[in-house]
Amino acid sequence: MGKASKALKDFIDEIPDSNLEALPPSAGTIYTTKHFRLDMQGVSWIYSKQPLTKPLSRADGSMYPQMTGSQEHYNLQIQVNKGTTFASKTPAGPVLVPSDNPWSAEKIKEELRNSIII
């Protein structure tokens, strides 16, 4: 394991669970250190041929239009901060977390670890 990969795995392990258990409704930084930051890039839609099991609701309680087989996901990516010598700008991600049934903090960290590309 290289220096950058180890530093990235340490960063993922250091993310407080509380930062992952209540993901923001809009794009922004969830957690940051000197070398890396975890950003919520926004909301992505995943489309499939399977109908949804329940309608999707927005953070304010209103409902999204029902689209057959679509599901909203939080798009999480780890970025390298400016001034850091690690080569890749996006060393991990994207990880798409379903908004209607969000994963546990440990599941999100596991998926981030599995998406490491440095």
C-alpha positions, 0 to 999 in steps of 0.5 A: 500500500502506497503512502497516498492510499494509506493516508486516504484509508486513514482519512476515511476511518477518521470521518465522524459517524455523525457526519455520515448519518445525516447527509446534507440535502444539497451539495457541500463539504461533509468533512475535511482535513489538511489533505482530503475532503469528503464532498456531497456533489449533489443528488443523482438519479438512478433509473431501473426497470423495477418500479419503486417500492415507495414514493420519494419525499424531499427533505421538506416533506413534499413528494417528488414526482413518481418516476417508474424505476427512479431513485434519488441518491446522494453522490459522495466523493473524496477530493484532494485539497489544494496544496497536497502532493497526491496526484489524483483530484478524486481519489475515491468515489463516487459512492451513491447512497440511496436517499430514501433508505440511507446506509449506516456510517460504516457501510458508507465508509466501506463503499468509500474504501472500495472506491479508492483509485490511488 
